[in-house]
């Protein structure tokens, strides 16, 4: 089967703690993906933590992008960077892992639209507008009553639409979320976010937000962090609870996987890393879900939203 994972922080891990993309002690590596015998599409985030990063956000972002492309080049026999759905499908047809580049944290552009253009020129195709800090674009859900989009942030949304860079609202403040939906003319992503009705963590999406993403034609990637799944230790069944809740709201075409691998320290029982993701879809199959729906959740929904944004 084809699995599309919309978010991981593996590049930051190998940059800061050593190892490479082919084989490492983290949640994702090429060796385990190839051994799984699934076709795989992986979004790699240049994850920024301005409270701890030693470099300025723009320089740190470029350091991580450099590392990403170095690892792609080292492992080009197995993995191919892709900018659009055509390139993704070509890479898969050639037996390679398809890799997509994102940025997690809009502070990367440091309040400068020219830097957004520059990141697009470096093949960034998705940007998470904030992480756990407010920035020049918007407030964060990690804040108490975080601000919405700034005037600059509204310019960013319009510019991302123009470029064909996908907007990711994971981590954004609630005010910012609704501001984005008022402005964007294209479908949005919540690449690694769950359902608040199932687990009340502030990082999760309310039913109103889920329904708004469905109406917008966007896509939500289910996050595998135990704290966002159940608030404590989790099992694969907890992942299914979030999937089924979003399906119950009409999200058949708007849900996928956004593991957040290498961005958290607590996974559900039975999932050690990328090698175990297939178990989620086996569980769906065991519950009688159709192969067509399983394919939508495993990959097709995210591919469809990408197609709508930049072909």
Number of C-alpha atoms within 10 A of each C-alpha: 13 16 21 26 29 30 28 28 25 25 25 23 21 20 15 9 10 12 14 22 23 18 12 17 12 19 23 23 19 20 14 17 21 17 9 16 12 16 19 26 27 22 24 26 29 28 25 26 16 18 8 7 10 10 12 14 20 17 13 19 24 16 15 22 25 16 19 24 17 14 17 18 14 13 15 14 11 19 25 24 23 22 18 16 19 11 16 21 17 14 22 18 11 11 18 22 26 24 23 23 24 27 28 25 28 25 26 28 22 16 16 13 16 11 14 23 17 12 22 19 11 14 17 22 25 26 27 25 32 29 25 19 21 22 23 20 27 29 29 28 25 17 14 9 12 18 19 22 25 16 11 14 23 20 15 24 24 16 16 23 20 13 16 18 25 24 25 27 26 26 28 32 30 22 17 26 23 16 18 25 18 10 13 17 14 22 21 26 27 28 32 30 27 32 27 21 14 23 21 17 17 17 23 25 24 19 16 10 17 26 17 15 22 22 13 17 19 28 31 33 28 30 30 29 26 21 20 27 31 20 13 13 14 20 17 19 15 19 23 17 16 24 24 18 17 24 14 10 13 15 24 19 20 27 31 31 27 23 27 25 25 20 18 16 10 18 23 21 12 13 18 15 20 19 19 13 20 16 13 19 19 13 15 19 14 10 9 9 13 12 12 10 15 19 17 22 27 25 22 21 26 27 21 18 22 24 13 16 23 17 14
